[in-house]
Amino acid sequence: MATEYSNTSNYSATNLNKKYLELYNPPLTQSQLDADTRTFTITSRYNRRPDLLAHELYGSSRLWWVFVHYNRDILKDPVMDFQTGKILEVPKQFKSSGMR
């Protein structure tokens, strides 16, 4: 039985077969992302807490994966590499219907 992922999951746009996820398809689209990005230096408040920063910037802690998507070369491990002093590129906004 295949699992369905919510629209806040980074797997929401990836197709499923009977047992496995197919080739990863990121759910980010131009309509969801603000064309503008900004740099953000991780402070001690957000050390190893991408969920907390996602909640404060985008209104949902489930959007932590957006940081990894934009900073693949910096964040190999999405929690352990999310450390004080690292400079990230982040979208100014993330828009999605049904997001909490």
C-alpha positions, -999 to 999 in steps of 0.1 A, spaced: 0 0 0 14 34 -11 17 62 14 4 97 4 25 127 16 10 160 27 17 192 8 42 202 35 64 171 28 94 174 6 81 141 -10 47 155 -19 54 159 -56 74 126 -60 55 97 -76 50 64 -58 48 29 -71 34 0 -51 64 -2 -28 88 27 -33 92 64 -41 101 71 -77 128 95 -87 128 125 -63 107 154 -77 111 185 -55 77 202 -47 92 237 -52 78 257 -81 83 292 -92 47 300 -81 56 290 -45 89 308 -43 95 344 -41 120 353 -68 140 371 -42 163 353 -18 184 367 10 214 356 30 208 345 65 235 338 91 224 310 116 224 324 151 227 304 183 189 305 186 186 283 155 217 261 161 206 226 148 170 238 146 160 243 109 125 235 120 124 265 143 137 289 116 112 275 91 84 281 115 95 317 120 102 325 84 74 306 66 49 297 93 54 260 93 82 239 109 76 212 83 93 234 57 128 228 72 138 211 39 136 243 20 169 254 35 185 221 24 171 226 -11 187 260 -15 220 251 2 228 216 -9 265 223 -10 265 236 27 239 214 44 248 177 37 231 168 70 201 190 75 203 191 113 240 186 123 252 210 96 227 237 106 252 254 129 257 288 143 277 310 120 269 293 87 256 316 60 226 303 40 207 315 10 170 314 18 138 324 -1 121 355 13 87 337 11 72 303 6 36 302 -5 15 270 -6 -22 265 -2 -32 246 29 0 253 47 -1 258 85 
